């Protein structure tokens, strides 16, 4: 089902409807400030397993935690003083930051290095969802191994609608990925240049 939420002033009723689906262990598709994402609540183990199955990837495949704001990051990623300065300068925005994971990160999504990717998207709808949920959303890009990236709500609904509670309509999005920056050591490392402008 496609859900049309006002991108500037998201309707509280629709936000609560989508969040209830997350609390019920269901999956959503939603726009971010880069591409469409697929996701679930970070504390719903069965939903996380279904997300990996839907994505058709093994556990350990990189996924990100979407947080509502900077203060929501430390419970899931260890933030050093130098890293904090970078996060404060660039968030919210089209960046994924790799940080040392805390014990609150689900084990099934941990990389071998015990790191976690964290995003604070500059998108009011997704941030309102996370705030109402009270927890991060575990997210991955809306694409499958044998399919190009889904760039519209209609394409997502047609291909994956039966496995999703809602597809939140964000219009037609360009194929612009997030910029990925590793902040696990003293010096930041640019892993992928995407939409976010960053010079290491």
C-alpha positions as CSV (number, residue, x, y, z in Angstrom):
1,X,0.0,0.0,0.0
2,X,1.4,3.4,-1.0
3,X,1.2,6.0,1.8
4,X,1.4,9.6,0.8
5,X,2.8,11.7,3.6
6,X,3.4,15.5,3.3
7,X,7.2,15.8,3.1
8,X,7.2,19.3,4.7
9,X,4.6,18.8,7.4
10,X,4.2,15.1,7.9
11,X,0.7,14.2,9.1
12,X,0.9,12.8,12.6
13,X,-1.9,10.3,12.0
14,X,0.0,8.7,9.0
15,X,3.3,8.7,10.9
16,X,1.6,6.8,13.8
17,X,0.1,4.4,11.3
18,X,3.5,3.6,9.8
19,X,5.2,3.4,13.2
20,X,2.6,0.9,14.4
21,X,3.5,-1.3,11.5
22,X,7.2,-1.1,12.5
23,X,6.2,-2.0,16.1
24,X,4.2,-5.0,14.7
25,X,7.4,-6.3,13.2
26,X,6.6,-5.3,9.6
27,X,8.8,-3.9,6.8
28,X,8.5,-0.5,5.2
29,X,9.9,1.3,2.1
30,X,10.5,5.0,2.5
31,X,12.4,7.9,0.9
32,X,15.5,9.4,2.4
33,X,17.6,12.3,1.3
34,X,19.4,9.9,-1.1
35,X,17.5,6.9,-2.4
36,X,14.5,4.8,-1.3
37,X,15.2,2.5,1.6
38,X,13.8,-0.7,3.0
39,X,13.7,-1.0,6.7
40,X,12.3,-2.2,10.0
41,X,12.6,-1.5,13.7
42,X,16.1,-2.2,15.1
43,X,14.6,-4.3,18.0
44,X,12.4,-6.6,15.9
45,X,14.6,-9.7,15.3
46,X,12.2,-11.5,13.1
47,X,11.7,-8.4,11.0
48,X,15.4,-8.0,10.6
49,X,15.6,-11.6,9.4
50,X,12.8,-10.9,6.8
51,X,14.7,-7.8,5.7
52,X,17.8,-9.8,4.9
53,X,15.5,-12.4,3.1
54,X,13.8,-9.6,1.1
55,X,17.1,-8.1,0.1
56,X,18.4,-11.6,-0.7
57,X,21.7,-11.1,1.1
58,X,23.5,-12.9,3.9
59,X,23.7,-11.6,7.4
60,X,26.6,-9.2,7.7
61,X,25.7,-7.5,4.5
62,X,26.2,-3.8,5.2
63,X,23.1,-2.1,6.4
64,X,22.7,1.2,8.3
65,X,20.9,2.4,11.4
66,X,18.9,5.5,10.7
67,X,18.8,7.9,13.6
68,X,16.6,10.9,14.2
69,X,19.4,13.2,15.3
70,X,23.0,13.4,16.5
71,X,22.2,12.7,20.2
72,X,20.6,9.4,19.1
73,X,23.9,8.1,17.7
74,X,26.1,7.3,20.8
75,X,23.9,4.4,22.1
76,X,24.7,2.5,18.9
77,X,28.1,3.8,17.8
78,X,31.1,4.9,19.8
79,X,31.8,8.6,18.9
80,X,35.3,10.0,19.5
81,X,35.8,13.7,20.0
82,X,37.2,14.2,16.4
83,X,34.3,12.1,15.0
84,X,31.8,14.1,16.9
85,X,33.0,17.3,15.3
86,X,32.5,15.8,11.9
87,X,29.1,14.5,12.7
88,X,28.0,17.8,14.1
89,X,29.1,19.6,11.0
90,X,27.6,17.2,8.4
91,X,24.4,15.9,10.0
92,X,21.6,15.7,9.1
93,X,22.7,14.9,5.5
94,X,23.4,12.3,2.8
95,X,26.2,10.6,4.7
96,X,26.7,7.1,6.2
97,X,29.3,7.0,9.0
98,X,31.0,3.8,10.0
99,X,31.6,3.8,13.8
100,X,32.7,1.2,16.3
101,X,29.5,-0.6,17.4
102,X,28.1,-0.7,20.9
103,X,26.4,-3.7,22.5
104,X,23.0,-2.3,21.5
105,X,23.6,-3.1,17.8
106,X,21.9,-6.4,16.8
107,X,24.6,-9.0,16.5
108,X,23.2,-10.3,13.2
109,X,24.0,-7.0,11.5
110,X,27.5,-6.6,12.9
111,X,30.4,-6.6,10.5
112,X,33.5,-8.7,11.4
113,X,35.2,-5.6,12.6
114,X,32.2,-4.9,15.0
115,X,31.4,-1.7,13.2
116,X,28.1,-0.2,12.4
117,X,26.9,2.2,9.6
118,X,24.8,5.1,11.0
119,X,22.8,7.8,9.1
120,X,20.8,10.9,10.1
121,X,19.0,11.6,6.8
122,X,17.9,15.2,6.0
123,X,14.3,14.0,5.4
124,X,11.5,15.1,7.7
125,X,9.3,12.1,7.1
126,X,11.8,9.4,8.0
127,X,13.1,11.5,11.0
128,X,9.5,11.8,12.3
129,X,9.1,8.1,11.9
130,X,12.2,7.4,14.0
131,X,11.3,9.9,16.6
132,X,7.8,8.5,17.0
133,X,9.2,4.9,17.1
134,X,11.8,5.9,19.7
135,X,14.4,3.6,18.1
136,X,16.6,3.6,15.0
137,X,15.3,2.0,11.8
138,X,17.6,-0.6,10.3
139,X,17.8,0.3,6.6
140,X,19.2,-0.9,3.3
141,X,18.9,0.6,-0.2
142,X,15.7,-0.5,-2.1
143,X,17.3,-2.7,-4.6
144,X,17.6,-6.5,-5.2
145,X,20.5,-8.5,-6.7
146,X,18.8,-9.1,-10.0
147,X,17.1,-5.7,-10.3
148,X,18.2,-2.1,-10.6
149,X,17.5,0.4,-7.8
150,X,13.8,1.2,-7.3
151,X,13.5,4.9,-7.8
152,X,9.7,5.4,-7.4
153,X,7.0,4.3,-4.9
154,X,5.0,2.8,-7.8
155,X,7.8,0.5,-8.8
156,X,8.4,-0.5,-5.2
157,X,4.7,-1.3,-4.7
158,X,4.5,-3.4,-7.9
159,X,7.6,-5.4,-7.1
160,X,7.6,-5.7,-3.3
161,X,4.3,-4.4,-2.1
162,X,3.0,-7.8,-0.8
163,X,6.0,-8.1,1.5
164,X,5.8,-4.5,2.9
165,X,3.3,-2.9,5.2
166,X,3.6,0.4,3.4
167,X,5.5,2.2,0.7
168,X,5.9,5.8,1.7
169,X,5.8,7.9,-1.5
170,X,8.7,10.3,-1.9
171,X,8.2,10.9,-5.6
172,X,10.8,10.0,-8.2
173,X,14.3,9.9,-6.7
174,X,17.6,10.1,-8.5
175,X,20.1,7.3,-8.1
176,X,22.3,9.2,-5.6
177,X,23.8,7.1,-2.8
178,X,25.1,8.4,0.5
179,X,28.7,9.3,1.0
180,X,30.3,6.7,3.3
181,X,33.0,7.8,5.7
182,X,34.9,5.5,8.1
183,X,35.4,7.1,11.5
184,X,36.7,4.1,13.4
185,X,40.3,5.4,13.5
186,X,42.0,8.7,14.3
187,X,41.8,9.8,10.6
188,X,38.6,9.7,8.7
189,X,38.6,7.5,5.6
190,X,36.4,8.1,2.6
191,X,35.0,4.8,1.5
192,X,32.5,5.9,-1.1
193,X,31.9,9.3,-2.6
194,X,28.2,9.8,-3.1
195,X,25.7,12.7,-2.8
196,X,27.4,14.2,0.2
197,X,30.3,16.5,-0.4
198,X,33.3,15.6,1.7
199,X,37.0,16.1,1.5
200,X,39.2,14.0,3.8
